[in-house]
Amino acid sequence: PPDVEQLGRATWMFLHTTAAYYPEKPTPTQRANMLMLLRSLPILYPCGWCAEDFGKDLQSNPPQVGGREALSRWLCERHNEVNQKLGKESFDCAKVDERWKDGPSD
Ligand code: FAD
């Protein structure tokens, strides 16, 4: 079975980076595909309990695919839900761009 921690780090990197470079004004095609990417996780993510809980979280917090800023924040909040569940520290969502797009400003 996959290493759930490594898989998680790699997946979050992919998702946060993809959100960070998602257009501010996505086309309908880009929106539809981002929605499909996120909605496919509860069906395909190869960690059963992760997939199941993420599916429930998506039900109560629909993906915000309207633009990169909203998407990045929404994803940060979803990641924080998982952090909380695992007893990890919460991440400051004001810093998502610094972490996943721009790098530190100093
Ligand atoms: P990670 O949580 O993997 O984070 C990687 C890096 O992202 C951090 O070092 C930090 O720089 C940055 N970061 C942290 N929080 C945020 C945030 N909120 N927004 C933006 N950036 C942030 N594991 C389980 O054991 N049980 C589960 O149910 C589970 N569900 C998961 C569901 C999904 C959809 C995914 C993608 C992963 C899930 N995982 C789960 C894996 C888990 O979230 C972690 O990836 C794993 O435990 C490794 O944690 P880590 O401490 O190395 O950092």
Boltz pocket constraint, residues with backbone or C-beta under 6 A from the ligand:
constraints:
  - pocket:
      binder: B
      contacts: [[A, 4], [A, 5], [A, 6], [A, 7], [A, 8], [A, 9], [A, 10], [A, 11], [A, 12], [A, 16], [A, 41], [A, 49], [A, 50], [A, 51], [A, 53], [A, 54], [A, 75], [A, 76], [A, 77], [A, 78], [A, 79], [A, 80], [A, 82], [A, 83], [A, 86], [A, 88], [A, 89], [A, 90], [A, 91], [A, 96], [A, 99]]
      max_distance: 6.0
